[in-house]
Amino acid sequence: MKKTYAVIGYPVSHSISPAIHQQALNALEIDASYVPFEITCANQAAAFSGLKALGIDGFNITAPYKEAIIPYLDELADSAKLAQAVNTVKKTDTGYVGYNTDGDGFIASLKEDFKALTLETRFLIIGAGGAAKGILEAMKAQGYNNITITNRTLATAENLAELLNCQSMDLETAQANLADFDCIVQTTSVGMDASSEALPIELTGLRADTFVSDLIYNPQETAFLKAAGSNPKQNGLGMLIYQAALAFEIWTGKWPDIDLMYNAANEKGFKKC
């Protein structure tokens, strides 16, 4: 019987998930469709229940429902329990299980692009919201412990650092000590507006070999990445591809063709920087 997978969120018209997943399904000759479902906040309860009633085989969740979906699921995998957010759901014999592949997807993309990455790499994480927490949980689980969190509101960074046994630092101190870090990761929404030149932190004093990562993939090169100049860097497209690949493997038990997924994204106008 043909399977159905989906992405849910509001809005989802911008999502490239249908393109990259359908390409991967077709390449492996899996009889399945991947479709977008745009769900308004007012209808979320009915929609979540409806997905289960329809027997959808699996779905991805994007903003603003990564936390809101949790009460409607039957079980959470460890990755979702740690992040307290879900981006992937799988139908099983015992119900619907929630996972979070964002953090592991980020680390996979980092390994692809940052060849000098080791467990001793010194990280500066900019931001202390849900995106930061998601990648930090995975980083800690994989043994990356040399991590400092900075944030516009220092107390928020301090709280997250205490929760995850990391260091925290105010923005001014972080900016003055950029040379101490091997990898700087920008996790905030600053930069999503392509017309804005706002920066979450100034990058003056950056070492020439420091790797710079921004979780945003649209625009292709944010003001933050432009400020990094000729430093080695990445946008968020790799994270998007690898979190999708991990979700695909959860659903199908098969690892998709990563190059094919990148090509599908490229055809939609999204590229690595």
Contacts in CASP RR format, 6 or more apart in sequence:
PFRMAT RR
TARGET T0000
AUTHOR 0000-0000-0000
METHOD contacts of the structure
MODEL  1
MKKTYAVIGYPVSHSISPAIHQQALNALEIDASYVPFEITCANQAAAFSG
LKALGIDGFNITAPYKEAIIPYLDELADSAKLAQAVNTVKKTDTGYVGYN
TDGDGFIASLKEDFKALTLETRFLIIGAGGAAKGILEAMKAQGYNNITIT
NRTLATAENLAELLNCQSMDLETAQANLADFDCIVQTTSVGMDASSEALP
IELTGLRADTFVSDLIYNPQETAFLKAAGSNPKQNGLGMLIYQAALAFEI
WTGKWPDIDLMYNAANEKGFKKC
2 31 0 8 1.000
2 32 0 8 1.000
2 33 0 8 1.000
3 30 0 8 1.000
3 31 0 8 1.000
3 32 0 8 1.000
3 33 0 8 1.000
3 57 0 8 1.000
4 32 0 8 1.000
4 33 0 8 1.000
4 34 0 8 1.000
4 35 0 8 1.000
4 54 0 8 1.000
4 55 0 8 1.000
4 56 0 8 1.000
4 57 0 8 1.000
4 58 0 8 1.000
5 21 0 8 1.000
5 25 0 8 1.000
5 32 0 8 1.000
5 33 0 8 1.000
5 34 0 8 1.000
5 35 0 8 1.000
5 56 0 8 1.000
5 57 0 8 1.000
5 58 0 8 1.000
5 59 0 8 1.000
5 60 0 8 1.000
5 251 0 8 1.000
6 34 0 8 1.000
6 35 0 8 1.000
6 36 0 8 1.000
6 37 0 8 1.000
6 51 0 8 1.000
6 56 0 8 1.000
6 58 0 8 1.000
6 59 0 8 1.000
6 60 0 8 1.000
7 15 0 8 1.000
7 17 0 8 1.000
7 18 0 8 1.000
7 34 0 8 1.000
7 35 0 8 1.000
7 36 0 8 1.000
7 37 0 8 1.000
7 59 0 8 1.000
7 60 0 8 1.000
7 61 0 8 1.000
7 62 0 8 1.000
8 36 0 8 1.000
8 37 0 8 1.000
8 38 0 8 1.000
8 39 0 8 1.000
8 47 0 8 1.000
8 51 0 8 1.000
8 59 0 8 1.000
8 60 0 8 1.000
8 61 0 8 1.000
8 62 0 8 1.000
8 65 0 8 1.000
9 37 0 8 1.000
9 38 0 8 1.000
9 39 0 8 1.000
9 61 0 8 1.000
9 62 0 8 1.000
9 63 0 8 1.000
9 64 0 8 1.000
9 65 0 8 1.000
10 38 0 8 1.000
10 39 0 8 1.000
10 40 0 8 1.000
10 41 0 8 1.000
10 63 0 8 1.000
10 64 0 8 1.000
10 65 0 8 1.000
11 38 0 8 1.000
12 36 0 8 1.000
12 37 0 8 1.000
12 38 0 8 1.000
12 62 0 8 1.000
13 36 0 8 1.000
13 38 0 8 1.000
14 218 0 8 1.000
15 36 0 8 1.000
15 62 0 8 1.000
16 240 0 8 1.000
16 264 0 8 1.000
16 265 0 8 1.000
16 268 0 8 1.000
16 270 0 8 1.000
17 34 0 8 1.000
17 36 0 8 1.000
17 60 0 8 1.000
17 62 0 8 1.000
17 244 0 8 1.000
18 34 0 8 1.000
18 35 0 8 1.000
18 36 0 8 1.000
19 264 0 8 1.000
19 265 0 8 1.000
19 267 0 8 1.000
19 268 0 8 1.000
20 241 0 8 1.000
20 244 0 8 1.000
20 261 0 8 1.000
20 264 0 8 1.000
20 265 0 8 1.000
21 34 0 8 1.000
21 244 0 8 1.000
21 248 0 8 1.000
22 33 0 8 1.000
22 34 0 8 1.000
22 264 0 8 1.000
23 260 0 8 1.000
23 261 0 8 1.000
23 263 0 8 1.000
23 264 0 8 1.000
24 245 0 8 1.000
24 248 0 8 1.000
24 256 0 8 1.000
24 257 0 8 1.000
24 260 0 8 1.000
24 261 0 8 1.000
24 264 0 8 1.000
25 32 0 8 1.000
25 33 0 8 1.000
25 34 0 8 1.000
25 252 0 8 1.000
27 256 0 8 1.000
27 257 0 8 1.000
27 260 0 8 1.000
28 252 0 8 1.000
28 254 0 8 1.000
28 256 0 8 1.000
28 257 0 8 1.000
30 252 0 8 1.000
30 254 0 8 1.000
32 57 0 8 1.000
37 47 0 8 1.000
37 51 0 8 1.000
37 59 0 8 1.000
39 47 0 8 1.000
39 48 0 8 1.000
39 65 0 8 1.000
41 64 0 8 1.000
44 65 0 8 1.000
44 68 0 8 1.000
45 72 0 8 1.000
48 69 0 8 1.000
48 72 0 8 1.000
49 72 0 8 1.000
51 59 0 8 1.000
52 72 0 8 1.000
52 96 0 8 1.000
55 91 0 8 1.000
56 91 0 8 1.000
57 90 0 8 1.000
57 91 0 8 1.000
57 251 0 8 1.000
58 88 0 8 1.000
58 89 0 8 1.000
58 90 0 8 1.000
58 91 0 8 1.000
58 251 0 8 1.000
59 88 0 8 1.000
59 89 0 8 1.000
60 87 0 8 1.000
60 88 0 8 1.000
60 89 0 8 1.000
60 244 0 8 1.000
60 247 0 8 1.000
61 69 0 8 1.000
61 86 0 8 1.000
61 87 0 8 1.000
61 88 0 8 1.000
61 89 0 8 1.000
62 87 0 8 1.000
66 85 0 8 1.000
66 86 0 8 1.000
66 87 0 8 1.000
66 100 0 8 1.000
67 84 0 8 1.000
67 85 0 8 1.000
67 86 0 8 1.000
69 86 0 8 1.000
69 89 0 8 1.000
69 98 0 8 1.000
70 76 0 8 1.000
70 80 0 8 1.000
70 84 0 8 1.000
70 85 0 8 1.000
70 86 0 8 1.000
70 98 0 8 1.000
72 96 0 8 1.000
73 86 0 8 1.000
73 89 0 8 1.000
73 96 0 8 1.000
73 97 0 8 1.000
73 98 0 8 1.000
74 94 0 8 1.000
74 95 0 8 1.000
74 96 0 8 1.000
74 97 0 8 1.000
75 92 0 8 1.000
75 94 0 8 1.000
75 95 0 8 1.000
75 96 0 8 1.000
75 97 0 8 1.000
75 98 0 8 1.000
76 86 0 8 1.000
76 97 0 8 1.000
76 98 0 8 1.000
77 97 0 8 1.000
77 98 0 8 1.000
77 99 0 8 1.000
77 100 0 8 1.000
79 99 0 8 1.000
79 100 0 8 1.000
79 101 0 8 1.000
79 103 0 8 1.000
79 104 0 8 1.000
79 137 0 8 1.000
79 138 0 8 1.000
80 86 0 8 1.000
80 98 0 8 1.000
80 99 0 8 1.000
80 100 0 8 1.000
82 100 0 8 1.000
82 134 0 8 1.000
82 137 0 8 1.000
82 138 0 8 1.000
82 141 0 8 1.000
83 100 0 8 1.000
83 102 0 8 1.000
83 103 0 8 1.000
83 130 0 8 1.000
83 133 0 8 1.000
83 134 0 8 1.000
83 137 0 8 1.000
84 133 0 8 1.000
85 100 0 8 1.000
85 102 0 8 1.000
85 130 0 8 1.000
85 133 0 8 1.000
85 134 0 8 1.000
86 98 0 8 1.000
86 99 0 8 1.000
86 100 0 8 1.000
87 99 0 8 1.000
87 100 0 8 1.000
87 101 0 8 1.000
87 102 0 8 1.000
87 243 0 8 1.000
87 247 0 8 1.000
88 98 0 8 1.000
88 99 0 8 1.000
88 100 0 8 1.000
88 101 0 8 1.000
88 243 0 8 1.000
88 246 0 8 1.000
88 247 0 8 1.000
88 250 0 8 1.000
88 251 0 8 1.000
89 96 0 8 1.000
89 97 0 8 1.000
89 98 0 8 1.000
89 99 0 8 1.000
90 96 0 8 1.000
90 97 0 8 1.000
90 98 0 8 1.000
90 99 0 8 1.000
90 250 0 8 1.000
90 251 0 8 1.000
99 247 0 8 1.000
99 250 0 8 1.000
100 134 0 8 1.000
101 242 0 8 1.000
101 243 0 8 1.000
101 244 0 8 1.000
101 246 0 8 1.000
101 247 0 8 1.000
101 250 0 8 1.000
102 131 0 8 1.000
102 134 0 8 1.000
102 135 0 8 1.000
102 138 0 8 1.000
102 239 0 8 1.000
102 243 0 8 1.000
103 134 0 8 1.000
103 135 0 8 1.000
103 137 0 8 1.000
103 138 0 8 1.000
103 139 0 8 1.000
103 239 0 8 1.000
103 243 0 8 1.000
104 138 0 8 1.000
104 142 0 8 1.000
104 242 0 8 1.000
104 243 0 8 1.000
104 246 0 8 1.000
105 138 0 8 1.000
105 238 0 8 1.000
105 239 0 8 1.000
105 242 0 8 1.000
105 243 0 8 1.000
105 245 0 8 1.000
105 246 0 8 1.000
106 135 0 8 1.000
106 138 0 8 1.000
106 215 0 8 1.000
106 239 0 8 1.000
106 242 0 8 1.000
106 243 0 8 1.000
107 135 0 8 1.000
107 138 0 8 1.000
107 139 0 8 1.000
107 142 0 8 1.000
107 144 0 8 1.000
108 238 0 8 1.000
108 239 0 8 1.000
108 242 0 8 1.000
108 245 0 8 1.000
108 246 0 8 1.000
109 234 0 8 1.000
109 236 0 8 1.000
109 238 0 8 1.000
109 239 0 8 1.000
109 241 0 8 1.000
109 242 0 8 1.000
110 117 0 8 1.000
110 183 0 8 1.000
110 213 0 8 1.000
110 234 0 8 1.000
111 117 0 8 1.000
112 238 0 8 1.000
112 242 0 8 1.000
113 211 0 8 1.000
113 213 0 8 1.000
113 232 0 8 1.000
113 234 0 8 1.000
113 238 0 8 1.000
113 272 0 8 1.000
114 121 0 8 1.000
114 183 0 8 1.000
114 211 0 8 1.000
114 213 0 8 1.000
114 232 0 8 1.000
114 234 0 8 1.000
116 182 0 8 1.000
116 209 0 8 1.000
116 211 0 8 1.000
117 183 0 8 1.000
117 211 0 8 1.000
119 143 0 8 1.000
119 144 0 8 1.000
119 145 0 8 1.000
120 146 0 8 1.000
121 144 0 8 1.000
121 146 0 8 1.000
121 182 0 8 1.000
121 183 0 8 1.000
122 146 0 8 1.000
122 148 0 8 1.000
122 180 0 8 1.000
122 181 0 8 1.000
122 182 0 8 1.000
122 183 0 8 1.000
123 139 0 8 1.000
123 144 0 8 1.000
123 146 0 8 1.000
123 147 0 8 1.000
123 148 0 8 1.000
123 181 0 8 1.000
123 182 0 8 1.000
123 183 0 8 1.000
123 184 0 8 1.000
123 185 0 8 1.000
124 148 0 8 1.000
124 150 0 8 1.000
124 169 0 8 1.000
124 174 0 8 1.000
124 178 0 8 1.000
124 181 0 8 1.000
124 183 0 8 1.000
124 184 0 8 1.000
124 185 0 8 1.000
125 132 0 8 1.000
125 135 0 8 1.000
125 136 0 8 1.000
125 147 0 8 1.000
125 148 0 8 1.000
125 149 0 8 1.000
125 150 0 8 1.000
125 166 0 8 1.000
125 185 0 8 1.000
125 187 0 8 1.000
126 150 0 8 1.000
126 151 0 8 1.000
126 174 0 8 1.000
126 184 0 8 1.000
126 185 0 8 1.000
126 186 0 8 1.000
126 187 0 8 1.000
126 188 0 8 1.000
126 200 0 8 1.000
126 201 0 8 1.000
127 149 0 8 1.000
127 150 0 8 1.000
127 151 0 8 1.000
127 152 0 8 1.000
127 156 0 8 1.000
127 157 0 8 1.000
127 186 0 8 1.000
127 187 0 8 1.000
127 188 0 8 1.000
127 200 0 8 1.000
128 149 0 8 1.000
128 151 0 8 1.000
128 153 0 8 1.000
128 156 0 8 1.000
128 157 0 8 1.000
128 159 0 8 1.000
128 160 0 8 1.000
129 151 0 8 1.000
129 156 0 8 1.000
129 160 0 8 1.000
129 187 0 8 1.000
129 188 0 8 1.000
130 187 0 8 1.000
131 187 0 8 1.000
131 188 0 8 1.000
131 215 0 8 1.000
132 149 0 8 1.000
132 160 0 8 1.000
132 187 0 8 1.000
133 160 0 8 1.000
133 164 0 8 1.000
135 185 0 8 1.000
135 187 0 8 1.000
135 215 0 8 1.000
136 147 0 8 1.000
136 149 0 8 1.000
136 160 0 8 1.000
136 164 0 8 1.000
136 166 0 8 1.000
137 164 0 8 1.000
139 147 0 8 1.000
140 147 0 8 1.000
140 164 0 8 1.000
140 165 0 8 1.000
140 166 0 8 1.000
145 165 0 8 1.000
145 166 0 8 1.000
147 164 0 8 1.000
147 166 0 8 1.000
147 167 0 8 1.000
148 161 0 8 1.000
148 166 0 8 1.000
148 167 0 8 1.000
148 168 0 8 1.000
148 169 0 8 1.000
148 174 0 8 1.000
148 181 0 8 1.000
149 157 0 8 1.000
149 160 0 8 1.000
149 161 0 8 1.000
149 166 0 8 1.000
149 167 0 8 1.000
149 168 0 8 1.000
149 169 0 8 1.000
150 157 0 8 1.000
150 168 0 8 1.000
150 169 0 8 1.000
150 170 0 8 1.000
150 171 0 8 1.000
150 173 0 8 1.000
150 174 0 8 1.000
150 201 0 8 1.000
151 157 0 8 1.000
151 160 0 8 1.000
151 168 0 8 1.000
151 171 0 8 1.000
152 171 0 8 1.000
152 200 0 8 1.000
154 168 0 8 1.000
154 170 0 8 1.000
154 171 0 8 1.000
157 168 0 8 1.000
157 169 0 8 1.000
157 170 0 8 1.000
158 168 0 8 1.000
160 166 0 8 1.000
160 168 0 8 1.000
161 167 0 8 1.000
161 168 0 8 1.000
162 168 0 8 1.000
169 177 0 8 1.000
171 200 0 8 1.000
171 201 0 8 1.000
174 201 0 8 1.000
175 201 0 8 1.000
175 202 0 8 1.000
175 204 0 8 1.000
178 184 0 8 1.000
178 203 0 8 1.000
178 204 0 8 1.000
178 205 0 8 1.000
178 206 0 8 1.000
178 207 0 8 1.000
178 210 0 8 1.000
179 205 0 8 1.000
179 206 0 8 1.000
179 207 0 8 1.000
179 210 0 8 1.000
181 207 0 8 1.000
181 210 0 8 1.000
182 209 0 8 1.000
182 210 0 8 1.000
182 211 0 8 1.000
183 210 0 8 1.000
183 211 0 8 1.000
183 212 0 8 1.000
183 213 0 8 1.000
184 203 0 8 1.000
184 206 0 8 1.000
184 210 0 8 1.000
184 211 0 8 1.000
184 212 0 8 1.000
184 213 0 8 1.000
185 213 0 8 1.000
185 214 0 8 1.000
185 215 0 8 1.000
186 200 0 8 1.000
186 212 0 8 1.000
186 213 0 8 1.000
186 214 0 8 1.000
186 215 0 8 1.000
186 216 0 8 1.000
186 222 0 8 1.000
186 224 0 8 1.000
187 215 0 8 1.000
188 200 0 8 1.000
189 216 0 8 1.000
190 196 0 8 1.000
190 198 0 8 1.000
190 199 0 8 1.000
190 200 0 8 1.000
190 222 0 8 1.000
190 224 0 8 1.000
191 198 0 8 1.000
191 214 0 8 1.000
191 216 0 8 1.000
191 219 0 8 1.000
191 222 0 8 1.000
191 223 0 8 1.000
191 224 0 8 1.000
192 216 0 8 1.000
192 218 0 8 1.000
192 219 0 8 1.000
192 222 0 8 1.000
194 219 0 8 1.000
196 223 0 8 1.000
197 223 0 8 1.000
198 223 0 8 1.000
199 223 0 8 1.000
199 224 0 8 1.000
199 227 0 8 1.000
200 224 0 8 1.000
202 227 0 8 1.000
203 212 0 8 1.000
203 224 0 8 1.000
203 227 0 8 1.000
203 228 0 8 1.000
206 212 0 8 1.000
206 228 0 8 1.000
206 231 0 8 1.000
208 230 0 8 1.000
208 231 0 8 1.000
209 231 0 8 1.000
209 232 0 8 1.000
210 231 0 8 1.000
211 231 0 8 1.000
211 232 0 8 1.000
211 233 0 8 1.000
211 234 0 8 1.000
212 224 0 8 1.000
212 225 0 8 1.000
212 228 0 8 1.000
212 231 0 8 1.000
212 232 0 8 1.000
212 233 0 8 1.000
212 234 0 8 1.000
213 233 0 8 1.000
213 234 0 8 1.000
213 236 0 8 1.000
214 222 0 8 1.000
214 224 0 8 1.000
214 225 0 8 1.000
214 233 0 8 1.000
214 234 0 8 1.000
214 235 0 8 1.000
214 236 0 8 1.000
215 236 0 8 1.000
215 239 0 8 1.000
216 222 0 8 1.000
216 235 0 8 1.000
216 236 0 8 1.000
217 235 0 8 1.000
217 236 0 8 1.000
217 237 0 8 1.000
217 238 0 8 1.000
217 239 0 8 1.000
217 240 0 8 1.000
217 270 0 8 1.000
218 270 0 8 1.000
220 235 0 8 1.000
220 237 0 8 1.000
220 270 0 8 1.000
220 271 0 8 1.000
220 272 0 8 1.000
220 273 0 8 1.000
221 235 0 8 1.000
221 273 0 8 1.000
222 235 0 8 1.000
225 233 0 8 1.000
225 235 0 8 1.000
225 273 0 8 1.000
233 273 0 8 1.000
234 272 0 8 1.000
234 273 0 8 1.000
235 272 0 8 1.000
235 273 0 8 1.000
237 262 0 8 1.000
237 265 0 8 1.000
237 270 0 8 1.000
237 271 0 8 1.000
237 272 0 8 1.000
238 262 0 8 1.000
238 272 0 8 1.000
240 265 0 8 1.000
241 258 0 8 1.000
241 261 0 8 1.000
241 262 0 8 1.000
241 265 0 8 1.000
242 258 0 8 1.000
244 256 0 8 1.000
244 261 0 8 1.000
245 255 0 8 1.000
245 256 0 8 1.000
245 258 0 8 1.000
245 261 0 8 1.000
248 254 0 8 1.000
248 255 0 8 1.000
248 256 0 8 1.000
249 255 0 8 1.000
249 256 0 8 1.000
262 272 0 8 1.000
265 271 0 8 1.000
END
